[in-house]
Amino acid sequence: KQVEGFETKRVTLKHAWPPKRNKGSLWEQILNLTDKLNEQFETETRDLQCVPRMDKSCLVFSQGTATAQGGDVLALVMDGKKGRIDTIQCKNVVSCTPADVRKKWWTRLGVFVNNKTNWDNKTDCDLYPQRGKDETWANQSQEMAYAHYSLVGLEKLAELCKERCSLEEVTIGQRIIATSLAMNQTTFNFPIPNRTNLRVWFREMLEPTISVLVPSDAIELEEEG
């Protein structure tokens, strides 16, 4: 099937990128994450090497488990020998959640929103929070650490796609929150960082599909960040 000139194929990943955090020390989990991802790298699906593709192709990934700490949907968009990973975090909620809760949604996409009071389009953020094994994590906020954790998994998946698909480079592309909230429900009080590759898709942008797939009386309230 073609979408906007790209040949598309759906692939279900074997693992979660990254795997869900446990209730232990967040600092220890961050230190051990790279080793876990390297193990996943070796056993992740080899089918990518066998996917026949045109110059413009897109592999749409479903996370390997429902407990993945990263985005719900990931897409490898390939144009020639270069590619990018777009990631989408889906949030189905019954009513408008507090702004502080919505701010935490970005952490699943590897984005740390710095500003705690200003929720307009000038909201500041860090797209690559605290990369590397840095002992300063012990003094950083949990939200920043959560964002870093998700980012490491996303970058490792990009490395995997580069190798499996024999690409010259794979970059981190658009990071998107897709929400069942309508624009008028947010009263324009939604933390949308002012960066070109960050997006929020509101209910109006997903109609009529979202009404068919997720009827309003079947949407469950989700509070977790």
NORFENQUI-V954674 format. One record per residue. N is the residue number from 1. SS is DSSP state (@ for helix, = for strand, . for the rest). OMEGA is omega as a letter, one per 30 degrees, with the letter a starting at -180 (none if undefined). Layout:
BEGIN
((N & SS & OMEGA) (N & SS & OMEGA))
END
This chain:
BEGIN
((1 & . & l) (2 & = & l) (3 & = & a) (4 & . & l) (5 & . & l) (6 & = & l) (7 & = & a) (8 & = & l) (9 & = & l) (10 & = & l) (11 & = & l) (12 & = & a) (13 & . & l) (14 & . & a) (15 & . & l) (16 & . & a) (17 & . & f) (18 & . & l) (19 & . & a) (20 & . & l) (21 & . & l) (22 & . & a) (23 & . & l) (24 & . & a) (25 & . & l) (26 & @ & l) (27 & @ & l) (28 & @ & a) (29 & @ & l) (30 & @ & l) (31 & @ & a) (32 & @ & a) (33 & @ & a) (34 & @ & l) (35 & @ & l) (36 & @ & a) (37 & @ & l) (38 & @ & l) (39 & @ & l) (40 & @ & a) (41 & @ & a) (42 & @ & a) (43 & @ & l) (44 & . & a) (45 & . & l) (46 & . & a) (47 & @ & a) (48 & @ & a) (49 & @ & a) (50 & @ & a) (51 & . & l) (52 & . & a) (53 & . & l) (54 & . & l) (55 & . & l) (56 & = & a) (57 & = & l) (58 & = & l) (59 & = & a) (60 & = & a) (61 & = & l) (62 & = & l) (63 & . & a) (64 & . & l) (65 & . & a) (66 & . & a) (67 & . & a) (68 & . & a) (69 & . & a) (70 & . & l) (71 & . & a) (72 & . & a) (73 & = & l) (74 & = & a) (75 & = & l) (76 & = & a) (77 & = & a) (78 & = & l) (79 & = & a) (80 & . & a) (81 & . & a) (82 & = & a) (83 & = & l) (84 & = & l) (85 & = & l) (86 & = & a) (87 & = & a) (88 & = & l) (89 & = & a) (90 & = & a) (91 & = & l) (92 & . & a) (93 & . & a) (94 & . & a) (95 & . & a) (96 & . & l) (97 & . & l) (98 & . & a) (99 & @ & l) (100 & @ & l) (101 & @ & a) (102 & @ & l) (103 & @ & a) (104 & @ & l) (105 & @ & a) (106 & @ & a) (107 & @ & l) (108 & @ & l) (109 & @ & l) (110 & . & a) (111 & . & l) (112 & = & l) (113 & = & a) (114 & . & a) (115 & . & a) (116 & . & a) (117 & . & a) (118 & . & a) (119 & . & l) (120 & . & a) (121 & . & l) (122 & . & a) (123 & . & a) (124 & . & a) (125 & = & l) (126 & = & a) (127 & . & a) (128 & . & a) (129 & . & l) (130 & . & l) (131 & . & l) (132 & . & a) (133 & . & a) (134 & . & a) (135 & @ & l) (136 & @ & l) (137 & @ & a) (138 & @ & a) (139 & @ & a) (140 & . & l) (141 & . & l) (142 & @ & a) (143 & @ & l) (144 & @ & l) (145 & @ & l) (146 & @ & l) (147 & @ & l) (148 & @ & a) (149 & @ & l) (150 & @ & a) (151 & @ & a) (152 & @ & l) (153 & @ & l) (154 & @ & l) (155 & @ & l) (156 & @ & l) (157 & @ & l) (158 & @ & l) (159 & @ & l) (160 & @ & a) (161 & @ & l) (162 & @ & a) (163 & @ & a) (164 & @ & a) (165 & . & l) (166 & . & l) (167 & . & l) (168 & . & l) (169 & = & l) (170 & = & a) (171 & = & l) (172 & = & a) (173 & = & a) (174 & = & l) (175 & = & a) (176 & = & l) (177 & = & l) (178 & = & a) (179 & = & l) (180 & . & l) (181 & . & l) (182 & . & a) (183 & @ & a) (184 & @ & l) (185 & @ & a) (186 & . & a) (187 & . & l) (188 & . & l) (189 & . & a) (190 & . & a) (191 & . & l) (192 & . & l) (193 & . & a) (194 & . & l) (195 & . & a) (196 & . & a) (197 & . & l) (198 & = & a) (199 & = & l) (200 & = & l) (201 & = & l) (202 & . & a) (203 & @ & a) (204 & @ & a) (205 & @ & a) (206 & @ & l) (207 & . & g) (208 & . & a) (209 & @ & a) (210 & @ & l) (211 & @ & l) (212 & @ & a) (213 & @ & a) (214 & . & l) (215 & . & a) (216 & @ & a) (217 & @ & l) (218 & @ & a) (219 & . & l) (220 & . & l) (221 & . & l) (222 & . & a) (223 & . & a) (224 & . & l) (225 & . & none))
END
